[in-house]
């Protein structure tokens, strides 16, 4: 764990390998263990650095924040480890944050892979629905919302490892992380500032972020679609995703 210059604690895992550094950024409500399939698949070839984003896992959130703040947290982890540049892989929320790492510090991002991600802001009506679901979750208990959330995010993947963690999230923390997610700004007008090569993967039936929102970023390879996947597809469909990630990283790093 590190403490950033503004006093934010950030929890992460560093496998300390000798290969090129790759930061891994998880989805909403998840934590570093979401990346177990990727660590197993190519952890020997890269220095993988999964980070618990603010308000998730072992990283606290003590007040309002946005995804730019979390991007700064991730860059601070690289600073603390003495790593000048790295590739970044992010799924869903992790992709939103990955893009926001590449904009202020393009020279530090060697490659960018985003899954189930969009550069658009959240639709206002959908954001209002998510806000309502957050308050229902808090007022009536997680059982009213967790099952539906698992279906949207994980599809047919076994949710039993995750739903107990979700149910244990404190109300104040839930409000903070939910607000950061739904109030994010759009970045498409700045996408041309990204200089790293980009890989974009998306599920064709993504219920949370339709594939039409997976706008290609500059320098992006052709969009890779996964049939019948789920929103958190790096976890739920790792066998389909990993070959694309490995090919992209090995060609770029």
C-alpha positions as CSV (number, residue, x, y, z in Angstrom):
1,X,0.0,0.0,0.0
2,X,1.2,3.5,-0.7
3,X,0.1,7.0,0.4
4,X,-0.2,9.6,-2.4
5,X,0.9,13.2,-2.2
6,X,-2.7,14.2,-1.1
7,X,-2.9,11.6,1.6
8,X,-4.9,8.9,-0.3
9,X,-4.1,5.3,0.7
10,X,-3.9,3.0,-2.4
11,X,-3.8,-0.8,-2.1
12,X,-2.2,-2.8,-5.0
13,X,-0.4,-6.0,-5.8
14,X,3.0,-6.1,-7.5
15,X,4.1,-9.5,-8.7
16,X,7.6,-8.0,-9.2
17,X,8.3,-9.8,-12.4
18,X,11.1,-8.9,-14.8
19,X,8.8,-8.3,-17.8
20,X,7.2,-5.0,-18.9
21,X,4.9,-3.4,-16.4
22,X,1.1,-3.7,-16.9
23,X,-1.4,-2.0,-14.7
24,X,-4.7,-3.8,-14.3
25,X,-7.8,-1.8,-13.3
26,X,-10.9,-3.6,-12.2
27,X,-14.7,-3.0,-12.7
28,X,-17.2,-1.3,-10.4
29,X,-17.7,-3.2,-7.0
30,X,-14.7,-5.5,-7.8
31,X,-11.1,-5.7,-6.6
32,X,-7.7,-6.9,-7.6
33,X,-8.7,-10.5,-7.4
34,X,-10.9,-10.0,-10.5
35,X,-7.7,-10.3,-12.5
36,X,-6.8,-13.9,-11.4
37,X,-7.4,-15.4,-14.9
38,X,-4.9,-12.9,-16.4
39,X,-2.3,-13.3,-13.7
40,X,-2.5,-17.1,-14.3
41,X,-2.4,-16.8,-18.0
42,X,0.6,-14.4,-18.5
43,X,1.8,-13.3,-15.1
44,X,5.2,-14.9,-15.9
45,X,5.8,-12.7,-18.9
46,X,4.9,-9.3,-17.4
47,X,5.1,-7.3,-14.2
48,X,1.4,-7.2,-13.5
49,X,0.2,-4.5,-11.1
50,X,-3.5,-4.9,-10.2
51,X,-4.7,-1.8,-8.2
52,X,-7.7,-1.5,-5.9
53,X,-9.4,1.6,-7.1
54,X,-10.6,4.2,-4.6
55,X,-13.4,2.9,-2.5
56,X,-12.8,-0.7,-3.6
57,X,-11.0,-3.6,-2.0
58,X,-8.3,-2.4,0.4
59,X,-8.3,1.2,-0.9
60,X,-10.5,3.6,1.2
61,X,-12.6,6.5,0.1
62,X,-13.1,9.2,2.7
63,X,-14.9,11.8,0.6
64,X,-16.2,12.6,-2.9
65,X,-13.9,11.8,-5.8
66,X,-14.0,11.2,-9.6
67,X,-12.2,8.9,-12.0
68,X,-9.5,11.5,-12.7
69,X,-8.6,11.2,-9.0
70,X,-8.4,7.4,-9.3
71,X,-6.2,7.8,-12.5
72,X,-3.9,9.9,-10.4
73,X,-3.8,7.3,-7.7
74,X,-2.7,4.7,-10.3
75,X,0.0,7.0,-11.6
76,X,1.2,7.5,-8.0
77,X,1.5,3.7,-7.6
78,X,3.8,3.7,-10.6
79,X,5.8,6.6,-9.1
80,X,6.2,4.7,-5.8
81,X,7.4,1.6,-7.6
82,X,9.9,3.6,-9.7
83,X,8.2,2.7,-13.0
84,X,8.4,5.3,-15.7
85,X,5.9,3.9,-18.1
86,X,3.5,0.9,-18.3
87,X,0.7,-0.6,-20.3
88,X,-2.8,-0.3,-18.8
89,X,-5.7,-2.8,-19.1
90,X,-9.1,-1.9,-17.7
91,X,-12.5,-3.4,-17.7
92,X,-15.7,-1.3,-17.5
93,X,-15.0,1.3,-14.8
94,X,-11.3,0.3,-15.0
95,X,-11.3,1.3,-18.7
96,X,-12.8,4.7,-17.9
97,X,-9.9,5.2,-15.5
98,X,-7.3,3.8,-17.8
99,X,-8.2,6.3,-20.5
100,X,-7.9,9.1,-17.8
101,X,-4.4,7.9,-17.1
102,X,-3.5,8.2,-20.7
103,X,-4.8,11.8,-21.2
104,X,-2.7,13.7,-18.6
105,X,0.4,11.5,-19.0
106,X,0.4,10.1,-22.6
107,X,4.2,9.6,-22.4
108,X,3.8,7.1,-19.6
109,X,1.3,4.8,-21.2
110,X,2.9,2.4,-23.6
111,X,-0.3,0.5,-24.6
112,X,-4.0,0.7,-23.6
113,X,-6.5,-2.1,-23.6
114,X,-10.1,-1.4,-22.6
115,X,-13.0,-3.8,-22.3
116,X,-16.7,-3.0,-21.9
117,X,-15.8,0.7,-21.9
118,X,-16.9,3.9,-23.5
119,X,-15.6,7.4,-23.7
120,X,-19.1,8.9,-23.4
121,X,-20.6,10.3,-20.2
122,X,-23.4,8.2,-18.6
123,X,-26.8,8.8,-20.1
124,X,-28.8,11.0,-17.8
125,X,-31.7,8.7,-17.5
126,X,-29.5,5.7,-16.8
127,X,-27.5,7.7,-14.2
128,X,-30.8,8.6,-12.5
129,X,-31.8,4.9,-12.5
130,X,-28.5,3.9,-11.0
131,X,-28.8,6.6,-8.3
132,X,-32.2,5.2,-7.4
133,X,-30.9,1.6,-7.3
134,X,-28.2,2.8,-4.9
135,X,-30.7,4.3,-2.5
136,X,-32.9,1.2,-2.7
137,X,-29.9,-0.9,-2.0
138,X,-29.1,1.2,1.1
139,X,-32.7,1.5,2.3
140,X,-34.0,-2.0,1.7
141,X,-30.8,-4.0,1.9
142,X,-28.5,-5.5,-0.8
143,X,-30.6,-8.5,-1.5
144,X,-33.1,-6.3,-3.5
145,X,-30.4,-5.3,-6.0
146,X,-27.4,-7.6,-5.8
147,X,-28.9,-10.4,-7.9
148,X,-29.9,-8.1,-10.7
149,X,-26.5,-6.4,-10.6
150,X,-24.8,-9.8,-10.9
151,X,-26.9,-10.7,-13.9
152,X,-26.0,-7.5,-15.7
153,X,-22.3,-7.6,-14.8
154,X,-21.4,-11.3,-14.7
155,X,-24.1,-12.9,-16.9
156,X,-24.1,-16.6,-16.4
157,X,-20.8,-16.6,-14.5
158,X,-21.0,-17.9,-10.9
159,X,-21.4,-14.8,-8.7
160,X,-20.9,-16.5,-5.4
161,X,-17.4,-15.2,-4.9
162,X,-18.5,-11.6,-5.4
163,X,-22.0,-11.1,-4.1
164,X,-21.0,-11.4,-0.4
165,X,-18.4,-8.7,-0.9
166,X,-21.0,-6.4,-2.6
167,X,-23.5,-7.0,0.2
168,X,-20.8,-5.9,2.7
169,X,-20.1,-2.5,1.2
170,X,-21.0,0.3,3.6
171,X,-23.7,2.8,2.6
172,X,-21.4,5.8,2.6
173,X,-18.8,4.0,0.5
174,X,-21.5,2.7,-1.9
175,X,-22.7,6.3,-2.5
176,X,-19.2,7.6,-3.1
177,X,-18.2,4.9,-5.7
178,X,-21.6,5.0,-7.4
179,X,-21.5,8.8,-7.7
180,X,-18.0,8.6,-9.2
181,X,-19.3,6.1,-11.8
182,X,-22.5,7.8,-12.9
183,X,-21.2,11.4,-12.9
184,X,-18.1,10.8,-15.0
185,X,-17.5,13.3,-17.8
186,X,-17.1,12.5,-21.5
187,X,-13.6,12.3,-23.0
188,X,-14.3,11.8,-26.7
189,X,-13.4,15.4,-27.5
190,X,-9.9,14.8,-26.0
191,X,-9.4,11.3,-27.4
192,X,-7.0,12.5,-30.0
193,X,-4.5,13.3,-27.2
194,X,-4.0,9.6,-26.6
195,X,-0.8,8.5,-28.3
196,X,-0.6,4.9,-27.2
197,X,-1.8,2.0,-29.3
198,X,-5.2,0.9,-28.2
199,X,-7.1,-2.4,-28.1
200,X,-10.9,-2.2,-27.6
201,X,-12.9,-5.4,-26.7
202,X,-16.6,-5.5,-26.1
203,X,-19.4,-8.0,-25.6
204,X,-22.0,-8.0,-28.3
205,X,-24.8,-8.3,-25.7
206,X,-23.4,-6.0,-23.0
207,X,-26.4,-4.9,-21.0
208,X,-24.7,-2.1,-19.1
209,X,-22.7,-0.6,-21.9
210,X,-24.1,-1.4,-25.4
211,X,-21.5,-2.2,-28.0
212,X,-22.5,0.9,-30.0
213,X,-20.9,3.0,-27.2
214,X,-17.5,1.3,-27.8
215,X,-16.2,4.1,-30.0
216,X,-12.8,3.4,-31.4
217,X,-10.1,5.6,-30.0
218,X,-7.3,7.1,-32.1
219,X,-4.7,4.5,-32.9
220,X,-7.1,1.8,-31.9
221,X,-7.1,-1.6,-33.6
222,X,-10.4,-2.8,-35.2
223,X,-13.0,-3.4,-32.4
224,X,-12.8,-7.0,-31.1
225,X,-16.3,-8.3,-30.1
226,X,-16.9,-11.3,-27.8
227,X,-20.1,-13.2,-28.6
228,X,-22.4,-14.0,-25.7
229,X,-20.2,-12.5,-23.1
230,X,-21.0,-10.2,-20.1
231,X,-20.1,-6.7,-19.1
232,X,-17.1,-7.8,-16.9
233,X,-15.9,-10.0,-19.8
234,X,-12.2,-10.1,-18.8
235,X,-13.4,-12.3,-15.8
236,X,-16.5,-14.0,-17.2
237,X,-15.0,-14.9,-20.6
238,X,-11.2,-14.9,-19.9
239,X,-10.6,-17.8,-22.3
240,X,-11.9,-15.7,-25.1
241,X,-10.3,-12.4,-24.0
242,X,-6.8,-13.5,-23.0
243,X,-5.5,-14.5,-26.4
244,X,-6.4,-11.0,-27.7
245,X,-4.7,-9.3,-24.7
246,X,-1.6,-11.5,-24.9
247,X,-1.3,-10.8,-28.7
248,X,-1.7,-7.1,-28.2
249,X,0.7,-6.8,-25.3
250,X,3.4,-9.0,-26.8
251,X,3.3,-6.9,-30.0
252,X,3.4,-3.6,-28.2
253,X,5.8,-4.1,-25.2
